[in-house]
Amino acid sequence: MKIAFVGKGGSGKTTLSALFSRHLAASGGTVVAVDADINQHLGVALGLSEEEAASLPGMGGRLAEIKEYLRGSNRLISSAAAMVKTTPPGRGSRLLRPGGPDPLHDELARHVDGVQLLAAGAFTEEDLGVACYHSKVGAVELYMNHLVDLPGEYVVVDMTAGADSFASGMFTRFDLTFIVAEPTRKGVSVYRQYRDYASEYGVALAVVGNKITGPDDVAFLQEQVGEDLLACLEFSPYVRAQEQGRHATLEELESANRAALDRLHAAVDARPKKWAAFQAHAVQFHLKNAAAWANSATGEDLTAQIDPDFVHGPDALRAQAGLH
């Protein structure tokens, strides 16, 4: 299953991305966590030191190699250079499994606490004034487009803060999106934006209340978001200790908060896979990007990259395996 965590800055989405990734791994799942936020803090939240997290190779810095690998023998794509962030897979493209084995995971992922961590890459001084962060997140979008996750496999993405996630089609790449909301009016503002933007695409949303201090906070969120409120996590001394660098096993997390993670896990596993919709959204956003900028940027008609006979999902993965 593909899962996103979104929320306003400071809501705790990175902390919850890390906690949920560790929870899934402790439950026996294959878990890849992807840091796709401009503020790259997921590695530290998972337990890496600042130095270890900073040394993680960014996917955005390996975009050319990622494109070349994913292109495979797809005859509709003239070259890796002609691939853009929305290029969907087709027959001959290389599909990925969460965690691999493949060169992308083998070379870019770091194992931490049972989780394979990938990072889009930090926004560097060299990028200032000449690039936007979406050029790095584009590598994550290509990764998600080519990913086939089977039962017991999870990809958890810590997204950019606020409604900036809608700058690309990546918000349609998930089986379930968790909107992390503090019990304040500002805390639920991102929920309203996300709900309104995502409604026409059938994106499944659930609200996770965070930093709850009592029944009044829960009542406020229930009033504001209604039945979209899935679970609430209480203010956590365990999380505060983690943020101060005092890491402990997940068993030491407060029981109420562990129960909240269980509810998130159950909600994810209950989601049906919709591969046809997944591919249709990829094609839809590729057409939009081709018309808006990508055709002129590459000098090609990128609508020709769409393979109308390609059927995404486990069958495509099995067909790929049969070729090797």
MARKE-788499 format. One record per residue (C-alpha): x, y, z. Coordinates in steps of 0.02 Angstrom, whole numbers, plus 50000, padded with zeros to 5 digits. Example, Ala and Ser with C-alpha at 12.3 -4.5 7.8 and 13.67 -1.06 7.14 Angstrom:
<nodes>
+-------+-------+-------+
!  east ! north !    up !
+-------+-------+-------+
! 50615 ! 49775 ! 50390 !
! 50684 ! 49947 ! 50357 !
+-------+-------+-------+
</nodes>
This chain:
<nodes>
+-------+-------+-------+
!  east ! north !    up !
+-------+-------+-------+
! 50000 ! 50000 ! 50000 !
! 50055 ! 50177 ! 49963 !
! 50027 ! 50301 ! 50104 !
! 50056 ! 50489 ! 50116 !
! 50068 ! 50601 ! 50268 !
! 50027 ! 50784 ! 50239 !
! 49991 ! 50932 ! 50352 !
! 50043 ! 51108 ! 50389 !
! 50220 ! 51142 ! 50444 !
! 50244 ! 51092 ! 50625 !
! 50092 ! 50979 ! 50631 !
! 50198 ! 50825 ! 50665 !
! 50179 ! 50739 ! 50497 !
! 50363 ! 50691 ! 50490 !
! 50357 ! 50620 ! 50666 !
! 50201 ! 50520 ! 50623 !
! 50276 ! 50462 ! 50458 !
! 50422 ! 50391 ! 50556 !
! 50316 ! 50314 ! 50694 !
! 50198 ! 50233 ! 50570 !
! 50341 ! 50166 ! 50463 !
! 50421 ! 50088 ! 50617 !
! 50252 ! 50018 ! 50671 !
! 50225 ! 49936 ! 50501 !
! 50400 ! 49862 ! 50502 !
! 50376 ! 49796 ! 50679 !
! 50216 ! 49713 ! 50618 !
! 50315 ! 49614 ! 50490 !
! 50286 ! 49721 ! 50335 !
! 50412 ! 49770 ! 50203 !
! 50423 ! 49958 ! 50225 !
! 50501 ! 50097 ! 50122 !
! 50492 ! 50272 ! 50195 !
! 50521 ! 50417 ! 50074 !
! 50568 ! 50591 ! 50131 !
! 50488 ! 50704 ! 50000 !
! 50483 ! 50861 ! 50107 !
! 50592 ! 51012 ! 50068 !
! 50646 ! 51002 ! 50251 !
! 50731 ! 50833 ! 50255 !
! 50700 ! 50772 ! 50434 !
! 50628 ! 50598 ! 50412 !
! 50796 ! 50511 ! 50432 !
! 50826 ! 50593 ! 50600 !
! 50647 ! 50553 ! 50654 !
! 50682 ! 50371 ! 50614 !
! 50837 ! 50372 ! 50723 !
! 50983 ! 50426 ! 50615 !
! 51104 ! 50557 ! 50674 !
! 51106 ! 50725 ! 50583 !
! 51268 ! 50673 ! 50498 !
! 51200 ! 50504 ! 50444 !
! 51041 ! 50582 ! 50375 !
! 51139 ! 50715 ! 50281 !
! 51247 ! 50581 ! 50199 !
! 51097 ! 50491 ! 50123 !
! 51107 ! 50507 ! 49932 !
! 50961 ! 50607 ! 49864 !
! 50851 ! 50535 ! 49728 !
! 50844 ! 50705 ! 49644 !
! 51032 ! 50702 ! 49621 !
! 51021 ! 50534 ! 49532 !
! 50874 ! 50579 ! 49421 !
! 50963 ! 50541 ! 49257 !
! 51012 ! 50366 ! 49316 !
! 50838 ! 50334 ! 49385 !
! 50760 ! 50382 ! 49218 !
! 50879 ! 50272 ! 49121 !
! 50840 ! 50122 ! 49231 !
! 50651 ! 50146 ! 49231 !
! 50644 ! 50174 ! 49044 !
! 50706 ! 49997 ! 49014 !
! 50659 ! 49941 ! 48839 !
! 50501 ! 50047 ! 48824 !
! 50500 ! 50091 ! 48639 !
! 50380 ! 50236 ! 48663 !
! 50510 ! 50335 ! 48760 !
! 50643 ! 50400 ! 48641 !
! 50774 ! 50428 ! 48776 !
! 50794 ! 50446 ! 48963 !
! 50815 ! 50633 ! 48935 !
! 50639 ! 50638 ! 48863 !
! 50565 ! 50568 ! 49023 !
! 50483 ! 50693 ! 49140 !
! 50415 ! 50672 ! 49315 !
! 50244 ! 50618 ! 49253 !
! 50302 ! 50492 ! 49122 !
! 50196 ! 50337 ! 49155 !
! 50261 ! 50160 ! 49134 !
! 50220 ! 50057 ! 48981 !
! 50269 ! 49891 ! 48907 !
! 50457 ! 49873 ! 48924 !
! 50471 ! 49994 ! 49070 !
! 50556 ! 49928 ! 49225 !
! 50435 ! 49912 ! 49370 !
! 50491 ! 49919 ! 49550 !
! 50446 ! 49824 ! 49709 !
! 50457 ! 49912 ! 49878 !
! 50633 ! 49882 ! 49939 !
! 50693 ! 49801 ! 49779 !
! 50806 ! 49714 ! 49742 !
! 50853 ! 49838 ! 49606 !
! 50990 ! 49967 ! 49579 !
! 50881 ! 50109 ! 49642 !
! 50850 ! 50035 ! 49814 !
! 51019 ! 49951 ! 49824 !
! 51113 ! 50113 ! 49794 !
! 51001 ! 50246 ! 49872 !
! 50911 ! 50167 ! 50019 !
! 50974 ! 50165 ! 50198 !
! 50911 ! 50032 ! 50320 !
! 50857 ! 50100 ! 50489 !
! 50750 ! 50014 ! 50621 !
! 50678 ! 49889 ! 50497 !
! 50635 ! 50025 ! 50370 !
! 50717 ! 50064 ! 50204 !
! 50735 ! 50253 ! 50193 !
! 50742 ! 50350 ! 50030 !
! 50758 ! 50539 ! 50017 !
! 50717 ! 50660 ! 49877 !
! 50869 ! 50760 ! 49931 !
! 50898 ! 50925 ! 50017 !
! 50878 ! 51093 ! 49933 !
! 51058 ! 51151 ! 49918 !
! 51142 ! 51320 ! 49903 !
! 51178 ! 51281 ! 49720 !
! 50990 ! 51265 ! 49690 !
! 50949 ! 51439 ! 49754 !
! 50879 ! 51548 ! 49616 !
! 50898 ! 51418 ! 49480 !
! 50789 ! 51270 ! 49531 !
! 50632 ! 51229 ! 49626 !
! 50608 ! 51087 ! 49747 !
! 50487 ! 51001 ! 49629 !
! 50636 ! 50955 ! 49520 !
! 50692 ! 50841 ! 49662 !
! 50520 ! 50777 ! 49706 !
! 50499 ! 50731 ! 49523 !
! 50615 ! 50583 ! 49554 !
! 50496 ! 50524 ! 49690 !
! 50347 ! 50542 ! 49573 !
! 50432 ! 50436 ! 49440 !
! 50473 ! 50308 ! 49575 !
! 50292 ! 50302 ! 49631 !
! 50227 ! 50288 ! 49451 !
! 50333 ! 50132 ! 49422 !
! 50303 ! 50049 ! 49591 !
! 50200 ! 49890 ! 49612 !
! 50163 ! 49854 ! 49794 !
! 50093 ! 49684 ! 49843 !
! 50008 ! 49632 ! 50007 !
! 50119 ! 49663 ! 50157 !
! 50221 ! 49795 ! 50064 !
! 50208 ! 49978 ! 50112 !
! 50279 ! 50141 ! 50049 !
! 50258 ! 50288 ! 50169 !
! 50293 ! 50462 ! 50097 !
! 50321 ! 50616 ! 50204 !
! 50255 ! 50749 ! 50086 !
! 50291 ! 50935 ! 50073 !
! 50196 ! 51044 ! 50197 !
! 50028 ! 51121 ! 50161 !
! 49942 ! 51123 ! 49992 !
! 50109 ! 51127 ! 49899 !
! 50083 ! 50940 ! 49871 !
! 49964 ! 50987 ! 49731 !
! 50103 ! 51060 ! 49624 !
! 50112 ! 50890 ! 49539 !
! 50003 ! 50738 ! 49514 !
! 50090 ! 50643 ! 49654 !
! 49942 ! 50672 ! 49771 !
! 49847 ! 50541 ! 49668 !
! 49982 ! 50408 ! 49693 !
! 49921 ! 50347 ! 49862 !
! 49797 ! 50218 ! 49924 !
! 49767 ! 50325 ! 50078 !
! 49823 ! 50499 ! 50128 !
! 49834 ! 50544 ! 50312 !
! 49809 ! 50729 ! 50349 !
! 49893 ! 50770 ! 50513 !
! 49799 ! 50907 ! 50604 !
! 49828 ! 50993 ! 50769 !
! 49668 ! 51042 ! 50863 !
! 49671 ! 51224 ! 50804 !
! 49590 ! 51321 ! 50663 !
! 49757 ! 51332 ! 50573 !
! 49780 ! 51147 ! 50604 !
! 49626 ! 51099 ! 50504 !
! 49651 ! 51225 ! 50364 !
! 49761 ! 51106 ! 50263 !
! 49627 ! 50972 ! 50282 !
! 49498 ! 51085 ! 50199 !
! 49616 ! 51130 ! 50057 !
! 49663 ! 50949 ! 50028 !
! 49484 ! 50889 ! 50037 !
! 49427 ! 51018 ! 49909 !
! 49571 ! 50991 ! 49788 !
! 49568 ! 50802 ! 49798 !
! 49380 ! 50773 ! 49789 !
! 49368 ! 50766 ! 49599 !
! 49505 ! 50633 ! 49591 !
! 49431 ! 50513 ! 49717 !
! 49582 ! 50527 ! 49831 !
! 49550 ! 50436 ! 49996 !
! 49583 ! 50546 ! 50147 !
! 49583 ! 50521 ! 50335 !
! 49624 ! 50647 ! 50471 !
! 49744 ! 50604 ! 50611 !
! 49732 ! 50721 ! 50759 !
! 49899 ! 50758 ! 50840 !
! 49961 ! 50838 ! 51002 !
! 49795 ! 50805 ! 51086 !
! 49788 ! 50861 ! 51268 !
! 49611 ! 50812 ! 51316 !
! 49429 ! 50780 ! 51267 !
! 49401 ! 50960 ! 51213 !
! 49535 ! 50942 ! 51078 !
! 49453 ! 50784 ! 51012 !
! 49282 ! 50868 ! 51013 !
! 49352 ! 51016 ! 50915 !
! 49423 ! 50905 ! 50779 !
! 49264 ! 50802 ! 50769 !
! 49165 ! 50963 ! 50746 !
! 49283 ! 51026 ! 50611 !
! 49315 ! 50868 ! 50507 !
! 49172 ! 50752 ! 50553 !
! 49185 ! 50570 ! 50504 !
! 49353 ! 50599 ! 50417 !
! 49434 ! 50596 ! 50590 !
! 49511 ! 50424 ! 50603 !
! 49620 ! 50430 ! 50758 !
! 49702 ! 50549 ! 50880 !
! 49875 ! 50542 ! 50957 !
! 49898 ! 50619 ! 51128 !
! 50038 ! 50737 ! 51173 !
! 50183 ! 50615 ! 51191 !
! 50332 ! 50618 ! 51311 !
! 50400 ! 50474 ! 51205 !
! 50400 ! 50583 ! 51050 !
! 50478 ! 50727 ! 51145 !
! 50618 ! 50612 ! 51200 !
! 50642 ! 50555 ! 51019 !
! 50654 ! 50736 ! 50962 !
! 50787 ! 50765 ! 51095 !
! 50889 ! 50620 ! 51027 !
! 50842 ! 50492 ! 51160 !
! 50780 ! 50350 ! 51051 !
! 50685 ! 50203 ! 51124 !
! 50595 ! 50051 ! 51058 !
! 50419 ! 50073 ! 50993 !
! 50352 ! 49966 ! 51136 !
! 50387 ! 50114 ! 51250 !
! 50266 ! 50227 ! 51155 !
! 50113 ! 50269 ! 51259 !
! 49977 ! 50136 ! 51245 !
! 49845 ! 50258 ! 51182 !
! 49961 ! 50314 ! 51043 !
! 50006 ! 50135 ! 50997 !
! 49820 ! 50100 ! 50983 !
! 49804 ! 50250 ! 50866 !
! 49940 ! 50178 ! 50754 !
! 49844 ! 50013 ! 50753 !
! 49691 ! 50107 ! 50688 !
! 49794 ! 50186 ! 50550 !
! 49865 ! 50016 ! 50503 !
! 49692 ! 49937 ! 50495 !
! 49627 ! 50079 ! 50387 !
! 49772 ! 50059 ! 50264 !
! 49751 ! 49870 ! 50250 !
! 49564 ! 49891 ! 50220 !
! 49591 ! 49998 ! 50065 !
! 49560 ! 49912 ! 49898 !
! 49692 ! 49922 ! 49764 !
! 49634 ! 50019 ! 49611 !
! 49768 ! 49995 ! 49481 !
! 49662 ! 50055 ! 49335 !
! 49628 ! 50221 ! 49423 !
! 49810 ! 50234 ! 49473 !
! 49867 ! 50222 ! 49292 !
! 49726 ! 50332 ! 49228 !
! 49777 ! 50472 ! 49346 !
! 49958 ! 50453 ! 49291 !
! 49907 ! 50471 ! 49109 !
! 49792 ! 50618 ! 49149 !
! 49930 ! 50719 ! 49234 !
! 50057 ! 50671 ! 49102 !
! 49943 ! 50744 ! 48969 !
! 49922 ! 50904 ! 49070 !
! 50109 ! 50923 ! 49097 !
! 50147 ! 50885 ! 48915 !
! 50032 ! 51023 ! 48857 !
! 50084 ! 51148 ! 48991 !
! 50274 ! 51137 ! 48980 !
! 50351 ! 50967 ! 48947 !
! 50328 ! 50960 ! 48758 !
! 50415 ! 51126 ! 48735 !
! 50549 ! 51084 ! 48863 !
! 50596 ! 50920 ! 48778 !
! 50556 ! 50966 ! 48598 !
! 50449 ! 50810 ! 48582 !
! 50266 ! 50763 ! 48587 !
! 50266 ! 50672 ! 48753 !
! 50088 ! 50612 ! 48731 !
! 50169 ! 50477 ! 48623 !
! 50245 ! 50403 ! 48781 !
! 50076 ! 50339 ! 48838 !
! 50050 ! 50153 ! 48807 !
! 49862 ! 50124 ! 48791 !
! 49884 ! 49936 ! 48804 !
! 49983 ! 49938 ! 48965 !
! 49892 ! 49871 ! 49119 !
! 49977 ! 49920 ! 49281 !
! 49987 ! 49810 ! 49434 !
! 50039 ! 49633 ! 49485 !
! 50007 ! 49559 ! 49313 !
! 50128 ! 49683 ! 49235 !
! 50255 ! 49639 ! 49369 !
! 50237 ! 49454 ! 49331 !
! 50254 ! 49487 ! 49145 !
! 50414 ! 49583 ! 49179 !
! 50482 ! 49439 ! 49284 !
! 50444 ! 49319 ! 49142 !
! 50559 ! 49418 ! 49028 !
! 50710 ! 49389 ! 49138 !
+-------+-------+-------+
</nodes>
